[in-house]
């Protein structure tokens, strides 16, 4: 793995550590919230309804946070949104330690947490390219993904242990500690003022960001490929049915949940080669199609261990696709548009996975669980292929000659950044 950004950039090290700690704490709470709702209500619908409550805040405040990130001091926005998340998580902790916790408090605070976290994310993503040189962005994306995957893998494991042995409230205390550490790390960063004059956030500014994303066919390709993969092939919602109905091995549910994360970690650890690839559009298409193929084959496997193996491969392919998508974004999008780009990205992050859960569940009910998994994976291949055919600028993208990548390199050089 290429660790040059960690060796050469102090502020990238700070962002890397802050992001890793942030995801670790968030994933501890990710286990606690649905478990607490289920124990209080006994309703699977109530557990799923949390996602619906969070959807609108994710989209609205993601878009607004992107516009805000292109106007205000991004480092200061990271600090204040981190403090807000710590306060909201403290409310969850107080509620959890009560003798009779309130369900409505969990739903309200979950919506507030979704609002503050989605407002923070565009600033965090927009700052990362400023902390490294232009040619190190691919390696920096891979390292950022590694930190996230470490948190995603370790956080739920600790959350499960805390829930089982000391109680749900302690999960939220751990999350508060992680948020406090991450916020202090943001304080330690140097300021990164905007390169040019900015405009206050507004609906017009948000619309400008969306129009910019849609006007560039190379960017549009990255969004459509991600949506196709999540909408058509995401299998996570079917894992309980696979272990209960198909293989009758409920004790191995955790194996399926962790398989994709393990694959993503392995792919990230071996990602040094990604810096030598220049045709990023083709790499995204191939990796996303491989993700769909692995999911499709996983649905056909006769053994749960083989299912887990192909899910691990799918996680590796999805991570490689994500590294190259992030590289296209960060190497070509102008500094003044980068926050709004990250806000627009929240649409695919929010709508794709949630739509994929609905698609998978309905297909499984109307057909079979295996059929829902396999058909989604193979449909993903078709969707990715059609995107590549329709958007030739995306397929032929070359970071060495692309006009937007060349312009961004020139802008960084003019600003004294490499």
C-alpha positions, 0 to 999 in steps of 0.5 A: 500500500502506498503510504506516502501521504501519511509520511509527507503530510501532517494534516493528512495524518490528522484527517486520517486519524480523525476519520478512523476514530469517527467511523469507529465510534459511529459504528458502535452506535450503529449497533446500539440504536437498532438493537435498543429500538428492537428491545423496546418495541419488538418491531422490525418495522420500527427498526427499519423506520429509523432509516426513513427518518434519517433519509430527508435530513441526509439529503437536505443537510448533505446538499446544504452542508456542501454549499456551506463548505464552499463558503465558510472555513471548512475546518471550523465547520468540522469542529462545530458539527463534531461538537453538535454530534457529541451533544446529540449522542450524549442525549442518546446516552442519557436516554439509554441510562434511564429506567424507561428509555423513550423511543421517540427520543431515539427517533428525534435524535437520530434525525438530528445526528443524520443532519449534523453528520451529513453537514460535516461530511462534505467539508471533510471530503473537500479538505482532503485533496488540499492536504496532499499533492495532486499525484498523491490523491489516489493513494490518499483516497485508498488510505482514507478508505482503509481508516473507514473500513477499520472503523466499520470492522472493529466498531460493530464488534465492540458495540456487540460486546458492550450491548451484551455485557455492560449495556447500550448506554456505554456504546453511546459513551464510546461514540462521544469519546470518539467524536471528542478525539476527532474534533480535537484533531480537527482543531489541530489542523492548520487553516485552509482558506478558500482560493477565490471569492465565495458566495453564501449558500443558497438554493441557487448555489446548490442548483449550480452544484447539481448542474455542474455534476450533471453537465460533466459526463465523466462525473455523471458516469461515476454517480450512475455506476455507484447507484447501479451497484447499490440499487441493483446488487446490494445484498445486505438486507437479505443476509438474515434470510440467507442464514435462516431460510437457505442455510439454516445457520443463524450463528453465521450471520456475522460472517456475512456482515463482515465478509465484504468489509474484510475484502475491502480491507484486503483490497485497500491494503494492496492498493499501491498499484492504483496510483499507476492507473490513469484510465479511471473510468474504465477501472471504475466500470470493470471494478463495479461489474466485478462487484455485480458478478461476485454478488450474482455468483454468491447467490448461487453458491451451495455453501455459506462459506462459498457465499462469504468468499464471493462476498469478500471478493465483492467487497474488494471490487467495490472498494477499488471502484470507490477509490477510483471514483474518489480520485476522479472527483478530487483530481478534477473538481475545482476547489470552489465546487468541491463541497457541493460535489460532496453534497451531491454525492450524498444523494447516491449514498442515501438513495442508492442503498435504501432503494437497493434494500427495497428492491432486494426485499420485494424481489425475495418476497415475490421470488426467492432469496437466492434469486433476489441476490443473484438477479441483482448482481447480474443486473448490476453488470448490465447497468454498469455496461449500459452506463459505459456505452452511453457515456463515452467520455466516462469510459475514455477518461484519462487523468493525464489529458482530461481537460478538468484534471489538467485545469485543476493541476494548473490551479494548484500550481498557481496557488502554490500547491502541487 
